[in-house]
């Protein structure tokens, strides 16, 4: 009788160990999948929500696109995700929390972006001029002389990808409304890129901020996957 009782206890203990092992394995697997997805979606490919029509020809307002943070060397015409322009720098803890919140809200919300909606949020712009290029703008069209060339060509002739820009005339009586379509000649320095919005009249870009440093390029836009009727690769 005593032996039977001991066997029952041993059997119960063995079952409990197996159950705990299964639970531990399942939790480890779930944690591993979560960490893999978190690392993958933060450092290899992450989604962003486009809330404006600054790049309407390429990115739909309200659409969701994937950004690859590993791709930080642009070609002319590439769409890039650019860091906020207000100069804000948080503590490591705040930055980590901000990254977490942005990741799970498709970059729509931030705990610490309390500044201008225009300059206090990352945004998408088209990279058109590279380090060493000389540029000027006339009638909202950018003219570029690459560092290895002696001739100016339009942005459309030099861009690796085709795109359209939104340009519309402003009534003469609307003084100081919109963004200037003229820009004097300048040459980009080392690590500097000239970025423009496709909506050339209403949106801010390098015409106001000047060339952006390479460190502000957070990643290249690869794919718009929502809305499903407007799926396209870039």
Secondary structure as the mmCIF struct_conf table of DSSP 4:
data_model
#
loop_
_struct_conf.conf_type_id
_struct_conf.id
_struct_conf.beg_label_comp_id
_struct_conf.beg_label_asym_id
_struct_conf.beg_label_seq_id
_struct_conf.end_label_comp_id
_struct_conf.end_label_asym_id
_struct_conf.end_label_seq_id
HELX_RH_AL_P HELX_RH_AL_P1 UNK A 2 UNK A 43
TURN_TY1_P TURN_TY1_P1 UNK A 44 UNK A 44
STRN STRN1 UNK A 46 UNK A 49
BEND BEND1 UNK A 52 UNK A 53
TURN_TY1_P TURN_TY1_P2 UNK A 54 UNK A 58
BEND BEND2 UNK A 59 UNK A 59
TURN_TY1_P TURN_TY1_P3 UNK A 61 UNK A 62
STRN STRN2 UNK A 64 UNK A 68
TURN_TY1_P TURN_TY1_P4 UNK A 69 UNK A 70
BEND BEND3 UNK A 73 UNK A 73
HELX_LH_PP_P HELX_LH_PP_P1 UNK A 74 UNK A 75
TURN_TY1_P TURN_TY1_P5 UNK A 76 UNK A 77
STRN STRN3 UNK A 79 UNK A 82
BEND BEND4 UNK A 85 UNK A 86
HELX_RH_AL_P HELX_RH_AL_P2 UNK A 92 UNK A 104
TURN_TY1_P TURN_TY1_P6 UNK A 105 UNK A 107
BEND BEND5 UNK A 111 UNK A 112
BEND BEND6 UNK A 115 UNK A 115
TURN_TY1_P TURN_TY1_P7 UNK A 117 UNK A 119
BEND BEND7 UNK A 120 UNK A 121
STRN STRN4 UNK A 123 UNK A 129
TURN_TY1_P TURN_TY1_P8 UNK A 131 UNK A 132
STRN STRN5 UNK A 134 UNK A 138
TURN_TY1_P TURN_TY1_P9 UNK A 139 UNK A 140
STRN STRN6 UNK A 141 UNK A 145
TURN_TY1_P TURN_TY1_P10 UNK A 147 UNK A 148
BEND BEND8 UNK A 150 UNK A 151
STRN STRN7 UNK A 153 UNK A 154
HELX_RH_AL_P HELX_RH_AL_P3 UNK A 155 UNK A 158
BEND BEND9 UNK A 160 UNK A 161
STRN STRN8 UNK A 166 UNK A 166
TURN_TY1_P TURN_TY1_P11 UNK A 172 UNK A 173
BEND BEND10 UNK A 174 UNK A 174
TURN_TY1_P TURN_TY1_P12 UNK A 175 UNK A 176
BEND BEND11 UNK A 178 UNK A 178
BEND BEND12 UNK A 181 UNK A 181
STRN STRN9 UNK A 183 UNK A 187
TURN_TY1_P TURN_TY1_P13 UNK A 190 UNK A 191
STRN STRN10 UNK A 192 UNK A 196
BEND BEND13 UNK A 198 UNK A 198
STRN STRN11 UNK A 199 UNK A 199
TURN_TY1_P TURN_TY1_P14 UNK A 200 UNK A 202
BEND BEND14 UNK A 205 UNK A 205
HELX_RH_AL_P HELX_RH_AL_P4 UNK A 206 UNK A 209
BEND BEND15 UNK A 211 UNK A 211
STRN STRN12 UNK A 212 UNK A 213
HELX_RH_3T_P HELX_RH_3T_P1 UNK A 214 UNK A 216
STRN STRN13 UNK A 217 UNK A 226
BEND BEND16 UNK A 227 UNK A 227
HELX_RH_3T_P HELX_RH_3T_P2 UNK A 228 UNK A 230
STRN STRN14 UNK A 232 UNK A 233
#
